[in-house]
Amino acid sequence: MRTLLAALTAGALIGTAPIGAGAASADSAGSVPTGPAALTANPIYKTGGFKPQACEEPTVRGGDVDSVRLYADTVSACLGRAWKAQLKKAGIPFTAPRVTVAYGDRIKTPCGTYRPGDTFGLYCRRDTTVYLMVNEYGIQEEFNSPQMLESLSVGYGYHVQRLIGVFAQETRAARNLPKAGVLALSSKVALQNICFAGAFIGSVWDSLGHTKESGADFFVSRHSYDGDDPGNGTAKNRMYWLKRGFDAQAPGACNTFKAPASRVA
């Protein structure tokens, strides 16, 4: 199964129960950045590293969707604590996304109909929800290649990009760009997202009991299997930004909008 690589704009997933904290509000002070600075000079870049915290990954039992829900609930709470603190330092209001586990061989949503083997997760902008899509055969524990950890982190990262004004500015800027420019901007957004995911995962990797030596390398390098994807970056650049975030453990490492063109293709 592939990890999440796109943020979709359609609505809520039908017929699933939400898990996690939902859309609970946090610090309401501050304002969302607007204009080109939302991309190139966002205050999130000056918030430093993620505050150290000990997170845990509940055991996922083969074929057991309830264990996936517990996993998603627990990891989402950890993600929420991490990003809430960063946005507070940036002076940007924070709300947590909904997190939902969808179970079945074919999952019909307003975003489209999906097979869990084709896509593992997605973030729908309209209802600000992160979805994990699983079936009986796709539920398995992965220790040094934690697909659910990454999918949740990527989904949460897209939600953060919405909160900090990146999505809104992407939409505004894209109106005046040719198709090639739209794809180039989309790649920068997607590569920033995977860097955000890497930064969070790097900050909790040791506390989860993963091995730095072989596990982290394999975790990053497996992205080479997906190949290049216009609008989402090349495999080489996805690995670069995932590792850059993982090593820095800080969203400040993820300013793809000021990176050389060769790093955001």
N, C-alpha and C positions, 0 to 999 in steps of 0.2 A: 504494500500500500504506500501511496505517496503522502508526504506531509502537505500541510496547507501552504499554498503559494499565492493565493489571490484573495482579495477582499471583495465580496459580492455586494450588490446594491439592493437586492430584493428583500422581501419581508421575512417574517418569522417562520420557523419550521413548524409544520402542522403536527399535532397529536403527540407531543412529547412533554414530559414534566420537567420544569427547570430545576437545576441544582445550583448550589453555590449561593453567594451573597445577593444575587440579583442586582438591581440598579440602585443600591443604597448610596446616598449622598455622603460626601466628606467635605473637606475644607471648601467653602464657597467663596472665599475671598479671591481677588485677582481677576485677570481677564485672559481671554484666548487671543494669542497673537494673530495678526492679520497681515495680508500683503506678502510680498516676496520675503520679508524677514522671517515669516513663519517657517520658511524652508531653510534659509541660509543662516539666520541668526536667532534661531529659536532659543528661548531661555532654558529649555531642557538640556542644552549642551553644556550649561554651566553649573549643573547640579551635583557634579562629582559622582563618585561610585555609589552603587547600591549599598545600603546599610547592611552589614552582616546579619544574617538570620539563619537559624537552623530549621530547614524545611524537611518534610518527609514525603515519601512516596508509598502509599499503601500498596500491598501486594495485589496484583491483578491476576485473578485465577482464570485459566483457560475456559472460554465459553460463558463466563459469569458476568452479565452486564451490570449487576449490582456492584461488583467490585470495581468496574470502570467508573460508575457514578461516584463511589466513595473516593476513588483516585482523583477524579476531576474536581470534586468538591474541595478536597484537601489542597491540591496544588493550586487551584484558583484562589484560595484564601491567601496562600503564600504570595502569589503574583499580586494580589490586591494590596497587601501590606507594602510590598516593594515599590510599586508604581504610585501608590498614594503618597508615600514619603517623597518621591522624586518630584511629583507635580506640586506638592506643597512648597518645596524649595524653589520651584520655578515660578510660583505665584499663579498657578493655573488651576481652576476648579477641577475636582476629580469626581467622577461617578464610576462605579464598577459595572462591567458588562454583565448581562445574563450569560450563564453557561449551561448548555443543554447537551445531554447524551441522547442521540437518536439510534435506535436499534432496529435492524431489519435488513433484508436482502436488497430491497429497493425503497428508497426514502423519498417521498414526494414532498417538495417544499415550494414556496413561492419563488425561490431562487432557481428552481428546476428540479428534476428527478435525478437522484444519485444512487450509485451502487457504492457501498463502503469500500470495495476493492479498488474503485477508481479514484476516489478522493476520501481522505481521512477526516478532514475538518474544513470548516470555512467560517468566515466572519461576515455577517450580513449587516451592512451599514444602517439600513432603514430601521431595524429594530435593535441595533447594538447588541447582538447576541453572537457568542462563540458556540459553534456546534462541533461535537465529535460524532462521527458516523461509524458505527461498528455493526458487525454481524457475528454470529456464533463462531465462525471459523477465523475471524480476524482478531479475536481477543486473545492476546498472549502477552506474557511478561517479557519485556526487553530491558536488560540491565544496562549495558554500555551503549545501547542505541535506543534511547528512550523516545519513541515516536510520539506517545501521548504528551509527554513533558514538552517536547518541541511544538507540537500542534497547539497546545494550550498557550504556550508562550508567544507563538506567532499570532494567534488570534487575539490575545491580549495586546500585543504590540500594535496591531491594526487599530484596536480600540483607542489606544493611547495616541496614535497618529491623528485620529479624529478629534480627540480632546484638545490636542495642542495646536490645532489649526492646519495641519499638513494636508488633510483631505480637502478642506474647503479651498485652500490656495491652489492645490492641484487642479481642482475643477475649474476655478477661475482662469488659471494660466492656460489650461488646455484649450479653451475656447478660441484662443488666438494663435494656435500652433498647427502646423501641418501634421499629417499622420505620423511622419517620422519623429517629429518633436514630441507628439503625445506619447509615443512608445518610449522615447528616451526618458521623459519625465516619469512615466509609469515605472520604468526600471529603477530609477533613483528612489522612488517611494518604496518599492518592493525590497530593494537591497537595504534601505534603512530599516525596514521592518525586521528582516532576518538578523540584522546587527543588533537591534533592540532585543530580540529573542535570545541571541547569543550572550548579550551582556547580563541578562537576568540569569540564564542557565549557568553561566560561568560563576556567578556570585553564590550559587547554592550547590554547585556540583559536588564539592567535597562533603557538605553536610548530608547529601543524599546517599553517600557511600559509593559513588562511582569512582573509577580509577582515572587519575589524570594521565597516566602514561599511555596506555593503549586505548582506553575508552574515549577520551576526548578526541584523539586523532581520528578514530573510526567514526565517531559521531559527526565530525566536520566533513570528512572525506566522502562519506556516503552520498553527499549531495552531487557528486560528480556523475552518479548513475542516472540522474534525471535529465541530463543534457541541457543545451541552451534553450531559452524560452523567451522570445521577443516580448518585451514589456515586463519581464520578471528578472532579467539579467542572465548572463552566461553562467554556466556551472562553475567556472573558475572564479568569477566574481562573487557568486553566492557563497562559495567556500571562504573567499577572502574576507567578506564582511561578517560572516558568522564567526569566524575565528577572531577577527579584530574585536568584535563585541565581547566574545568569550574571554579573551585575554585581558581586556580593559575593565570588564565588569562595570561599565559606566556608559550611559547613553550619549555622553559627550564624544565618544569615539565614532558616532554614527551619522555624522554630517555628510551624507552622500551628495548633497547639493553643492558642495564646494570641492568635491573630489575631482581628480583628473578624469577626462572622458574615458580613458582606457579602463578605469576602475568601476565604471558604472554602465558599461555596455551590456 
